[in-house]
Amino acid sequence: MPGKISIMPCLDMQAGRVVKGVHFVDIADAGDPVECAKAYCAAGADELALLDITATVEKRDTLTEVVRKVADVCTIPFTVGGGIRDVESARQVLSAGANKVSTSSAAFRRPELIKELISEFGVDAVTVAIDLDINPAMPSGYEVYIDGGRTATGADAVDFAKMVDDFGVKVILPTSKAGDGAKTGYDLPVIRAMAQACSAKIVASGGAGTMEHFVEAAEAGAEILLAASVFHFKLIEIPELKAELKRRGFGVY
């Protein structure tokens, strides 16, 4: 049984608005990030993720003004990802009020970046996100994707997670392209494989649709449960989710 389970709503950002897609495409508007952040703090979320989903592809920095506004209202730790490609871009986001940065494509292209970020900001400020998709040709059955899920890399996702874990990263955030926004459940085999291979906390991301999906992810070894659609559109309320996890034997905050 893992330690206590954290609930982490995710604000996917595009052009200053919260959006939600399916399989990384079909993007729909889901509200104002500041109002969403306030609501999630009030609802009992443990952490918040803010992901600028097109920053990397558009080769620009994360929207630091949005980060600053969210920091002004946020009473829980929040992680910002998207466009974190070097120490300076991370510094801008952390200076704007984020507690942690999440790096994905840049960390894959140049893994030394992970060491640089840890050295500069400390291990607690660095999360590595891994977008992935099913590929039976890979040893684990999963392949790393970069550029917001657009580019296949030929690298095994669990092997990459192990390497990241060896750098001392405390949180690894895998998102399954197959599950993203589909509400059909988290990709449990990859959560299980990473949880068994790594000492870092594994974030379950991509596919939550029911209370049972969250429970399944926790049973598979995820210690942080991330979701977007079901929280944004109030299909699942955070207090009820925590009560269900507790009823099923998990510690919650």
C-alpha positions in Angstrom: 0.0 0.0 0.0 1.5 3.4 -1.0 1.6 6.4 1.4 -1.2 9.0 1.5 -2.9 9.7 -1.8 -2.9 13.3 -3.2 -5.6 14.7 -5.5 -4.3 17.0 -8.2 -6.7 18.8 -10.6 -4.9 19.8 -13.8 -5.5 23.1 -15.7 -4.4 22.6 -19.3 -3.8 26.1 -20.6 -4.0 27.5 -24.1 -4.0 31.2 -24.9 -4.6 32.0 -21.2 -7.7 29.8 -20.9 -8.3 26.4 -19.3 -9.0 23.9 -22.0 -9.6 20.2 -22.2 -8.9 17.8 -25.1 -9.3 14.1 -25.9 -6.2 12.2 -26.9 -4.3 15.5 -26.9 -6.6 17.0 -29.6 -10.3 18.2 -30.0 -9.6 21.1 -27.5 -12.6 22.7 -25.8 -12.8 25.7 -23.4 -13.2 24.9 -19.7 -12.9 28.3 -18.0 -10.7 30.9 -16.4 -7.6 29.6 -14.7 -7.8 31.9 -11.7 -11.4 31.0 -11.0 -10.6 27.3 -11.5 -7.7 27.5 -9.1 -9.8 29.3 -6.4 -12.5 26.7 -6.7 -10.1 23.7 -6.4 -8.4 25.2 -3.3 -11.8 25.6 -1.7 -12.9 22.1 -2.8 -10.0 20.4 -0.9 -7.5 19.6 -3.7 -4.0 18.8 -2.4 -2.0 20.1 -5.3 -2.7 21.8 -8.7 -1.0 21.3 -12.1 -0.9 24.1 -14.7 0.2 22.9 -18.1 0.7 25.3 -21.0 0.0 22.6 -23.6 1.2 24.4 -26.7 4.3 26.3 -25.3 6.8 23.7 -26.4 5.4 23.3 -29.9 5.1 27.1 -30.3 8.7 27.3 -29.0 7.8 30.0 -26.4 8.0 30.3 -22.6 5.1 29.5 -20.3 2.6 32.3 -19.7 4.2 33.7 -16.6 1.5 36.4 -16.1 -1.1 33.6 -15.8 1.2 31.8 -13.3 1.4 35.0 -11.2 -2.3 35.4 -11.1 -2.9 31.8 -10.1 -0.2 32.1 -7.4 -2.0 35.1 -5.9 -5.1 33.0 -5.2 -3.6 29.5 -4.7 -3.4 28.1 -1.2 -1.9 24.7 -2.2 1.3 23.8 -4.0 1.2 24.0 -7.7 3.3 22.7 -10.5 3.7 24.4 -13.9 4.7 22.7 -17.1 5.0 23.5 -20.8 7.9 25.4 -22.3 10.3 24.5 -19.4 13.4 24.0 -21.5 16.3 25.4 -19.5 17.2 26.8 -16.1 16.1 30.3 -17.1 12.6 29.4 -18.2 12.2 27.4 -14.9 13.4 30.4 -12.9 10.8 32.7 -14.5 7.9 30.3 -13.6 9.2 29.7 -10.0 9.8 33.5 -9.6 6.2 34.1 -10.7 5.0 31.9 -7.8 4.9 28.3 -8.9 6.2 25.8 -6.3 7.4 23.3 -8.9 8.2 23.0 -12.6 7.4 20.0 -14.8 9.6 19.4 -17.8 8.9 16.8 -20.5 10.2 17.2 -24.1 13.2 19.2 -23.1 14.2 16.7 -20.5 13.9 13.9 -23.0 16.0 15.7 -25.6 18.6 16.7 -23.1 18.5 14.7 -19.8 21.3 16.8 -18.3 18.6 19.5 -17.9 17.1 17.4 -15.1 20.3 17.5 -13.1 20.7 21.2 -13.8 17.2 22.0 -12.5 17.7 19.9 -9.4 21.1 21.6 -8.8 19.6 25.1 -9.2 16.2 24.7 -7.5 16.4 21.6 -5.4 14.9 18.2 -6.0 11.4 19.1 -4.5 10.9 21.7 -7.3 11.3 19.3 -10.2 8.8 17.0 -11.8 9.5 15.1 -15.0 6.4 14.4 -17.2 6.5 11.6 -19.7 3.9 11.5 -22.5 3.6 8.0 -23.9 1.6 5.7 -26.1 1.2 1.9 -26.5 3.8 0.3 -28.7 4.1 -3.5 -28.5 7.6 -3.3 -30.1 9.0 -1.6 -26.9 10.2 -3.8 -24.1 7.6 -2.4 -21.7 4.9 -2.0 -24.4 5.1 1.8 -24.1 6.9 4.4 -26.2 7.9 8.0 -25.1 6.3 10.8 -27.1 7.4 14.4 -27.1 6.1 17.8 -28.5 2.7 17.5 -26.8 2.3 13.9 -27.9 3.0 14.6 -31.5 6.4 13.0 -32.0 7.4 9.4 -31.4 10.9 8.9 -30.0 11.6 5.2 -30.4 12.5 5.1 -26.6 10.9 2.8 -24.1 8.8 4.8 -21.5 9.6 2.7 -18.5 13.4 2.6 -19.3 13.3 6.4 -19.5 11.4 6.7 -16.2 14.1 4.5 -14.6 16.8 6.9 -15.8 14.8 9.9 -14.5 14.4 8.2 -11.2 18.2 7.6 -11.0 18.6 11.4 -11.2 16.8 11.6 -7.9 13.5 13.1 -9.2 10.7 12.6 -6.6 7.7 12.9 -8.9 7.2 11.3 -12.4 4.1 12.2 -14.3 3.3 9.7 -17.1 0.3 10.5 -19.4 -1.0 7.9 -21.7 -2.1 9.3 -25.1 -4.6 6.5 -25.5 -6.3 7.5 -22.2 -6.1 11.3 -22.3 -9.5 12.8 -21.9 -11.3 9.6 -22.9 -12.7 8.9 -19.4 -12.2 5.2 -20.0 -9.7 4.7 -17.1 -6.1 5.3 -16.4 -3.5 3.2 -18.2 -2.9 0.8 -15.3 -0.1 -1.4 -16.7 2.3 1.6 -17.2 1.5 3.0 -13.8 2.2 -0.4 -12.2 5.4 -0.8 -14.2 6.7 2.6 -13.3 5.7 2.3 -9.6 7.5 -1.0 -9.3 10.6 0.3 -11.2 11.0 3.7 -9.6 11.3 5.1 -6.1 9.7 8.4 -7.2 6.0 9.0 -6.7 4.0 8.2 -9.8 1.2 10.5 -10.9 -1.8 8.8 -12.5 -2.7 11.0 -15.5 -5.0 10.6 -18.5 -8.3 8.8 -18.6 -10.2 9.3 -15.3 -13.9 9.0 -15.7 -15.3 7.3 -12.6 -14.5 7.0 -8.9 -13.4 3.4 -9.5 -10.8 4.6 -12.0 -9.1 6.6 -9.2 -9.2 3.6 -6.9 -7.7 1.4 -9.5 -4.8 3.8 -10.1 -4.1 4.0 -6.4 -4.2 0.2 -6.2 -1.7 0.1 -9.2 0.8 2.2 -7.1 0.0 5.8 -8.1 0.3 8.2 -5.1 -0.9 11.4 -6.9 -4.1 11.2 -8.8 -4.4 13.8 -11.5 -7.5 14.6 -13.6 -9.1 17.4 -15.5 -12.4 16.8 -17.2 -14.2 15.0 -14.4 -13.3 17.9 -12.0 -13.8 20.8 -14.4 -17.2 19.7 -15.4 -18.1 18.5 -11.8 -18.7 14.9 -12.8 -16.8 14.0 -9.6 -16.4 16.2 -6.5 -13.1 16.1 -4.7 -14.6 15.6 -1.1 -16.6 12.6 -2.3 -13.6 11.1 -4.1 -11.5 11.4 -0.9 -14.2 9.8 1.1 -14.4 6.9 -1.3 -10.6 6.4 -1.3 -10.6 6.4 2.5 -13.5 3.9 2.5 -11.3 1.7 0.3 -8.5 1.7 2.8 -6.2 4.5 1.4 -4.9 7.4 3.4 -5.9 10.8 2.2 -4.8 14.4 3.1 
